[in-house]
């Protein structure tokens, strides 16, 4: 499928939320980033890496129902659990089966009719978004609710609800593409996207493969070994991964710092996954990693080791 990269603003990882009247706080939604482009009756949903999502007709129809005939929204596609919480683990299956329960949570507006509004401060873009998308609960299209004051308290609330974390945003700044500290994300637990660079064979009753061997790019762009993960992968995913990886086996490890593993089968770095873990070890490995899901919306070159700046 053809891809054309979407220029979106990204949040810098932080250890604690910034405080003060210039900041607002939103839930960090656990899903696929997506821009919604409307021109007349045509609505496209595009990932950060340029992947165009198919299906999702209920969301497209909801975007068509909005006033402007030309419109660009920024948000997150999410699958919700029985308690209404976004769960990344549910999303890939939901999209594959065109599940009508997928929700598009919108947090920004970039263009309205013939106006590019990215130069406006966030506070003005939020007011425009509120008039465009009044609904914050129920339905396939929902505006993200923003909160002001007490970032630490908001983070604790996300933790108690079992959510991924928060995003803090400067209300007086324009929309700036790329990763910058006008937007800062704080996670309730460590998560990292990783490139699949190999796998081990299954043992015992396990099917497909044993564990995925992972890599992440450092700040210089080098792909380095980051550990392996086998926990959290169900049998169906194990089989699908084995089927995808067998044709791309290569004779040498495509990463720096690769361990000597006789049983390892190295592959071309093409797939991206998301992993939850406890901490980074001193030699650059993820400690106690758990597989969260495939990231079909990401390309390997985007996967960089995330380090909190503040």
Secondary structure in CASP SS format (residue, H / E / C, confidence):
PFRMAT SS
TARGET T0000
AUTHOR 0000-0000-0000
METHOD secondary structure of the structure
MODEL  1
X C 1.00
X C 1.00
X C 1.00
X C 1.00
X C 1.00
X C 1.00
X C 1.00
X C 1.00
X E 1.00
X E 1.00
X E 1.00
X E 1.00
X E 1.00
X C 1.00
X C 1.00
X C 1.00
X C 1.00
X C 1.00
X C 1.00
X C 1.00
X C 1.00
X C 1.00
X E 1.00
X E 1.00
X E 1.00
X E 1.00
X E 1.00
X C 1.00
X C 1.00
X C 1.00
X C 1.00
X E 1.00
X E 1.00
X E 1.00
X E 1.00
X E 1.00
X E 1.00
X E 1.00
X E 1.00
X C 1.00
X C 1.00
X E 1.00
X E 1.00
X E 1.00
X E 1.00
X E 1.00
X C 1.00
X C 1.00
X C 1.00
X C 1.00
X C 1.00
X E 1.00
X C 1.00
X C 1.00
X C 1.00
X C 1.00
X H 1.00
X H 1.00
X H 1.00
X H 1.00
X H 1.00
X H 1.00
X H 1.00
X H 1.00
X C 1.00
X C 1.00
X C 1.00
X C 1.00
X C 1.00
X E 1.00
X E 1.00
X E 1.00
X E 1.00
X E 1.00
X E 1.00
X E 1.00
X E 1.00
X E 1.00
X C 1.00
X E 1.00
X C 1.00
X C 1.00
X C 1.00
X C 1.00
X C 1.00
X E 1.00
X C 1.00
X H 1.00
X H 1.00
X H 1.00
X H 1.00
X H 1.00
X H 1.00
X H 1.00
X H 1.00
X H 1.00
X C 1.00
X C 1.00
X C 1.00
X C 1.00
X C 1.00
X C 1.00
X E 1.00
X E 1.00
X E 1.00
X E 1.00
X E 1.00
X E 1.00
X E 1.00
X E 1.00
X E 1.00
X E 1.00
X C 1.00
X C 1.00
X E 1.00
X E 1.00
X C 1.00
X C 1.00
X C 1.00
X C 1.00
X C 1.00
X H 1.00
X H 1.00
X H 1.00
X H 1.00
X H 1.00
X H 1.00
X H 1.00
X H 1.00
X H 1.00
X H 1.00
X H 1.00
X C 1.00
X C 1.00
X C 1.00
X C 1.00
X C 1.00
X C 1.00
X C 1.00
X C 1.00
X E 1.00
X E 1.00
X E 1.00
X C 1.00
X C 1.00
X C 1.00
X E 1.00
X E 1.00
X C 1.00
X C 1.00
X H 1.00
X H 1.00
X H 1.00
X H 1.00
X H 1.00
X H 1.00
X H 1.00
X H 1.00
X H 1.00
X H 1.00
X C 1.00
X C 1.00
X C 1.00
X C 1.00
X E 1.00
X E 1.00
X E 1.00
X E 1.00
X E 1.00
X E 1.00
X C 1.00
X C 1.00
X C 1.00
X C 1.00
X C 1.00
X C 1.00
X C 1.00
X E 1.00
X E 1.00
X E 1.00
X E 1.00
X E 1.00
X E 1.00
X E 1.00
X E 1.00
X E 1.00
X E 1.00
X C 1.00
X C 1.00
X E 1.00
X E 1.00
X E 1.00
X E 1.00
X E 1.00
X E 1.00
X E 1.00
X E 1.00
X E 1.00
X E 1.00
X C 1.00
X C 1.00
X C 1.00
X C 1.00
X C 1.00
X C 1.00
X C 1.00
X C 1.00
X C 1.00
X C 1.00
X C 1.00
X C 1.00
X E 1.00
X E 1.00
X E 1.00
X E 1.00
X E 1.00
X E 1.00
X C 1.00
X C 1.00
X C 1.00
X C 1.00
X C 1.00
X E 1.00
X E 1.00
X E 1.00
X E 1.00
X E 1.00
X E 1.00
X E 1.00
X C 1.00
X C 1.00
X C 1.00
X C 1.00
X C 1.00
X H 1.00
X H 1.00
X H 1.00
X H 1.00
X H 1.00
X H 1.00
X H 1.00
X H 1.00
X H 1.00
X H 1.00
X H 1.00
X H 1.00
X C 1.00
X C 1.00
X E 1.00
X E 1.00
X C 1.00
X C 1.00
X C 1.00
X C 1.00
X C 1.00
X E 1.00
X C 1.00
X C 1.00
X C 1.00
X C 1.00
X C 1.00
X C 1.00
X C 1.00
X C 1.00
X E 1.00
X E 1.00
X E 1.00
X C 1.00
X C 1.00
X C 1.00
X C 1.00
X E 1.00
X E 1.00
X E 1.00
X E 1.00
X E 1.00
X E 1.00
X C 1.00
X E 1.00
X E 1.00
X C 1.00
X C 1.00
X C 1.00
X C 1.00
X C 1.00
X E 1.00
X E 1.00
X C 1.00
X C 1.00
X E 1.00
X E 1.00
X E 1.00
X E 1.00
X E 1.00
X C 1.00
X C 1.00
X C 1.00
X C 1.00
X C 1.00
X H 1.00
X H 1.00
X H 1.00
X C 1.00
X E 1.00
X C 1.00
X C 1.00
X C 1.00
X C 1.00
X C 1.00
X C 1.00
END
